[in-house]
């Protein structure tokens, strides 16, 4: 424990919010900053990497929306969260508070802004999330991941800074790993992942699509597929019956390595998934979760398709026949995938953690400091961060 003023990161306890917070924490720890995470009880699943090395605080976080009783209960939870966050802020006196979305970030950033503490919100998706939408008018800066971000008020656009979406070190390291070559008659390695919630639709459709391929093409397919536990045995049996080489699991601890070796990814289009595909430069068929709030996964997927990195298939159109036709086209013309892999990197931001750290540090320097001192503070940290990123690329 130390009395050093911390930088507080506030994030909801899901991978989409936690992974960017982890990437920023890595950068700030490199600079010798004290970092504290404020989150909710769901964080227990993410006690790894930089986040295993820092202090944590847990607060209540009510939801917004739903039926009237749910709204009232949620409002009570948010109010309690704000009171808890205010006590944390008064005790720790943070330099800056950075919110990554999700309901625990709302009371934390709200409380910090009310106490006059500099605040940043980071939006991972191409649509401003509900918590960030409510916070946008109150914060000092808004960091975004995509060139265009929807649902942002006109008055708040002057606060924008596009940093990109920070990705984990293990994925960022893939930016210099070449796309694996695939010959006209070689194996095509397909990675299927449904995000943190899993996706039963992939377990239903992908094996059926592979089954519909001509036998000679089917023999060239290699599958790594994450699926929900309830779908595990049925999915394994489907591939075994087809004689397809497949590795099926609920979770892959070596997912970055599998991503590096893949020729094609079939996935949902949450912000972390799209950012990691772009960072690694891997083409994908993206099937947006139709129930995602404000349809943000659809807009994420469109941004990826717009740069030529992949193809969007809505869940209604994601049928065995349509997917099989696409797979057949890729197997007979693999250059299509190679070009898409090159295009995917256009959306990547391998230095997103560096950019976000510098944005945060620019607010750490007090307005009371002379301008020259503030510039020296930020510049000295920039040199450390740049050296760190250069080391990773070496």
Steps between C-alpha positions, in 0.01 A plus 500: 500500500621851421381855553589590140205654316355233269344498158166323530360281222128419514364213292208259491594140576487363142785441256396779264553758775773327701750420221551865393533595867764230538695634202498853643597367844803329341614829346448701819676243720799518265520870586495432873147630549279363773190353336177392669208325332141567606266229370222263602490144633515349147868599480600178682534327159771744382766481772786477250770713341549857620168495683630231735772742615289799597262596779128445445186656643153355445186712498129449442385570146132506415374458145308755295180409318252214503168492683408763759598278799834425329557869432431589864728223626767601250478865600542404867805291409653788302440745784670265745784457252546877472516533879756217520703655217498845666646348818771329291580825316521708820728244664734429204499844332575359151685703235262386225207258469459302177169327424475212254123458496276252673289592798780510765670774297199731523494567877880519513540754218186687608634537854845607376361767269286638783812534715691685229737212423613477132309225319529302178255251353612246243244358255592164347209477257397705198185598692536689829379269777220596735721571803748701291213687333380623838852592608616674180377852595680480838846368409822674397581281197335226291730237345357298209597183314347552155526787250129571549309458828121517503271633775742779593349839577607791282618700803732218606686453170764755602615258772572217255836332461523186287747268671380166368407210727793369708552125468684253721877472466470140376281618210692820433809282447326340198523817290835385359404132462448440124168370375550124448527406133227283353545322170236413241474149645629560854325485836282789608509559876171647630466642851145529635432700815174633639628761742460496877134391477563213259286449191288188453422613144862428401475145637187449292609664174876452458507115510201492262675741262815289502290189436353667189844550343616263226700217659832613346460851643375374836822300539695828487319656797648520852275636778572651843166583658400646833144412593266506793526207739149381418600475132842339554432128451255545212745723313789259553287211374396694189860557391605145589223363279626716215860391553604864539807588704350714778599619847187593697506660846304735721806721542845518336768635734728539195251693287758758376720216364201344327408839357852536362473167319151551358412575138141599581313591818126459549387710795264746661598864459547637847751784523783290643456231234509752212797685651697179548426384145622835368811499721592150383395556139272198467194489272164412644138421439321706766152411622377786723307406811146610406410588859803724561404836648443766232605235244861605567645168380352559157672839472829353626479229234418754229812701585708183458330413170536858371881475507483165319606290799203265502138430430185572702231233517190585702379215717188461284720456194754280677380167364688178428448550125622862494801429721592190301495704178740754652735230630504334160588833336789554744632147455504536121636858502713538816651828376171659607590426862857625460376836371246526781773430757699795365192723508407401856811670634376834367256511791761390753644731765801316646603815687154563648618437857781751449263763360250449781775514765626829356146643501465403866841642588417831333224538760722390790714810457326761714373822348698676771830378354692719256430391140863398453486270803183337370660443158812349658286268714307364200807486272708304750225242539461484120864398463458215749180376334650525150805300612270236651301460181817492290626221722186299441539538124864389506 
